[in-house]
Amino acid sequence: MVLFDIDGTLLRRAGPHHRQALVDAVRLVAGVATTTDDIPVQGMLDQDILAWMLKDARISAARVEAMLPGIMARAQQLYAHQCPDLKRKVAPGVRALLRKLKRAQIPLGLVTGNFSGIAGRKLAQAGLHHYFQFGAFAEDGPTRGELARLAICRARGEGWISWDARIWLIGDHENDIRAARENGIRAIAVATGISTAEQLRSFSPDILLPDLRALTLEDLFAER
């Protein structure tokens, strides 16, 4: 099975619409103006970005907890209307790799820090949604490692993979590598996001690539 991150991995430079949906949702639900400008959003879960924004706006932890569900729902509604066509934002090698994996009948899933509504809209607008059977999204758990665990458990529970199946997680950030390590699965790091190849190498992924054009099915089946 192969699990994919979205931003920086499947898509590159998808535009400001995701961040703007978070900002607008906070403004409409909480009634405060916020920004993501000073937040290191790469590799973060959407709800953590929102919590950071609200904390910067000096909103109490109790109010943040109470308002988050409404903000999360509104952000996904807003993004559904704001998301542009993303077909030209698909990262190099992604389409060819997904076609090969589908032909090989390898189960494909998502492990992403995006809320499910935002993730689904991005993939639909990029023309990639039909490749993925399932996913674990920001609202499903507190960490990316927990999301990977949930995705694996679901795939096993549905009988899509055996208990000894080889599982890969492909991402562009150290948190993707860390999530793979926490779950005893293999990590592919791809330098198509903000992190450089040298930065990714320092976290010792099983495979490090400049982009997904360099990944073959043989790489996935090879003993390491």
C-alpha positions in Angstrom: 0.0 0.0 0.0 1.1 3.5 -0.7 0.0 6.5 1.4 0.4 10.0 0.1 0.6 13.5 1.5 -1.1 16.2 -0.6 0.6 19.6 -0.4 4.1 19.6 -1.7 3.8 16.0 -2.7 0.9 15.5 -5.0 0.4 19.2 -5.7 2.8 22.1 -5.8 2.1 25.8 -5.3 -1.7 25.2 -5.1 -2.3 28.9 -4.3 -3.4 31.0 -1.3 -7.0 29.8 -1.3 -6.5 27.2 1.5 -4.9 29.7 3.9 -7.5 32.3 2.9 -10.3 29.9 3.7 -8.9 29.4 7.2 -8.5 33.2 7.8 -12.0 33.9 6.5 -13.5 31.1 8.6 -12.0 32.6 11.7 -13.2 36.0 10.9 -16.8 34.9 10.2 -17.1 32.5 13.2 -14.9 34.1 15.8 -15.3 37.7 14.6 -11.5 38.4 14.7 -9.0 39.2 12.0 -6.1 36.8 11.9 -3.3 35.8 9.6 -1.1 32.7 8.8 1.9 34.9 7.8 4.1 34.0 10.8 2.9 30.4 11.2 5.2 27.6 9.8 2.2 25.9 8.2 4.2 23.3 6.2 3.7 19.9 7.7 1.0 21.1 10.2 -2.5 19.9 10.6 -5.2 22.4 9.7 -6.8 22.4 13.2 -3.3 23.2 14.7 -3.0 26.1 12.3 -6.4 27.4 13.4 -5.5 27.0 17.1 -2.3 29.0 16.6 -4.2 31.8 14.7 -6.7 32.0 17.5 -4.0 32.0 20.2 -2.2 34.8 18.4 -5.5 36.7 18.5 -5.5 36.3 22.3 -8.6 34.1 22.4 -8.7 31.9 25.5 -8.2 28.2 25.2 -11.7 27.5 26.4 -13.2 29.7 23.6 -10.8 28.1 21.0 -12.1 24.7 22.0 -15.7 25.8 21.7 -15.3 27.6 18.4 -13.0 25.2 16.5 -15.7 22.8 15.2 -17.7 25.7 13.7 -14.5 27.2 12.2 -13.5 23.9 10.7 -16.8 23.4 9.1 -16.9 26.9 7.7 -13.3 26.7 6.3 -14.2 23.6 4.3 -17.4 25.3 2.9 -15.4 28.4 1.9 -12.6 26.4 0.3 -15.2 24.4 -1.8 -16.2 27.7 -3.4 -12.7 29.3 -3.6 -10.6 26.4 -4.9 -9.4 27.0 -8.5 -8.6 24.5 -11.2 -5.5 22.6 -10.0 -4.7 20.4 -12.9 -1.6 22.4 -13.7 -0.4 22.2 -10.1 0.1 18.4 -10.1 3.7 17.7 -9.1 6.1 16.1 -11.7 5.7 12.4 -12.1 2.5 12.1 -10.0 0.1 11.2 -12.7 2.3 8.6 -14.3 3.1 7.0 -10.9 -0.6 6.9 -9.9 -1.5 5.2 -13.1 1.2 2.6 -12.6 0.1 1.9 -9.1 -3.5 1.6 -10.1 -2.6 -0.8 -12.9 -0.7 -2.9 -10.4 -3.7 -2.9 -8.1 -1.8 -1.4 -5.2 -4.2 0.3 -2.6 -3.7 4.0 -2.4 -4.6 6.3 0.5 -4.1 9.8 1.8 -2.4 10.9 5.0 -2.8 14.7 5.0 -3.0 17.6 7.4 -5.9 19.0 5.3 -9.4 18.8 6.5 -11.3 16.2 4.5 -13.4 18.7 2.7 -10.4 20.7 1.6 -8.4 17.6 0.6 -11.3 16.2 -1.4 -11.8 19.5 -3.3 -8.1 19.8 -4.1 -7.9 16.3 -5.5 -11.1 16.8 -7.5 -9.9 20.0 -9.0 -6.6 18.4 -9.8 -8.3 15.4 -11.4 -6.7 12.9 -9.0 -9.5 12.0 -6.7 -10.4 8.7 -8.5 -7.1 7.2 -7.6 -7.6 7.1 -3.8 -9.8 4.6 -1.9 -9.6 6.2 1.4 -7.7 8.7 3.6 -7.0 10.0 7.1 -7.4 13.8 7.5 -6.7 16.6 9.9 -9.9 16.1 11.9 -9.3 12.4 12.4 -6.4 12.7 14.9 -4.0 15.0 16.8 -0.8 14.1 14.9 0.3 13.0 11.5 1.6 9.8 13.0 -1.8 9.1 14.4 -3.4 9.7 11.0 -1.0 7.2 9.4 -1.9 4.7 12.1 -5.6 5.2 11.4 -5.1 4.8 7.7 -3.2 1.6 8.1 -5.8 0.2 10.6 -8.6 1.0 8.2 -6.9 -0.7 5.2 -6.3 -3.8 7.3 -9.8 -3.8 8.7 -11.3 -3.5 5.3 -9.2 -6.4 4.0 -7.4 -4.2 1.4 -4.0 -5.3 2.7 -2.7 -8.2 4.7 -1.1 -7.7 8.1 2.4 -8.2 6.7 1.9 -5.9 3.6 4.7 -3.5 2.8 3.5 0.0 3.3 5.0 3.2 2.1 4.3 6.8 3.1 5.3 9.5 0.6 5.7 13.1 1.7 7.7 16.3 1.4 8.2 17.1 5.1 10.1 15.8 8.1 6.7 15.1 9.7 5.8 12.6 7.0 9.1 10.8 7.6 8.4 10.9 11.4 4.9 9.5 10.9 6.2 6.6 8.9 8.8 5.8 11.6 6.2 6.0 14.3 4.2 3.3 12.5 7.0 1.0 11.4 6.4 1.6 7.7 8.7 2.9 5.0 9.3 6.6 4.2 9.8 8.2 0.8 10.8 11.8 0.9 10.3 13.9 -2.2 11.9 17.4 -2.5 9.0 19.0 -4.2 7.8 21.1 -1.2 9.6 23.7 0.8 12.0 21.4 2.5 15.2 20.8 0.5 16.7 17.4 -0.3 19.5 18.1 2.3 17.0 18.9 5.0 15.0 15.8 4.2 18.1 13.6 4.1 18.9 14.5 7.7 15.8 12.6 8.8 17.0 9.4 7.0 14.0 8.5 4.8 14.3 5.0 3.1 14.2 6.7 -0.3 14.9 10.4 -1.1 13.9 11.7 -4.5 14.0 15.1 -6.3 10.5 14.4 -7.6 8.2 11.4 -8.2 9.4 10.9 -11.8 12.4 9.1 -10.2 10.2 6.5 -8.4 9.6 3.1 -10.0 7.5 0.1 -9.0 10.8 -1.8 -8.6 11.8 0.7 -5.9 8.6 -0.2 -4.0 9.1 -3.9 -4.2 12.8 -4.0 -3.6 14.1 -5.4 -0.3 15.8 -2.7 1.8 
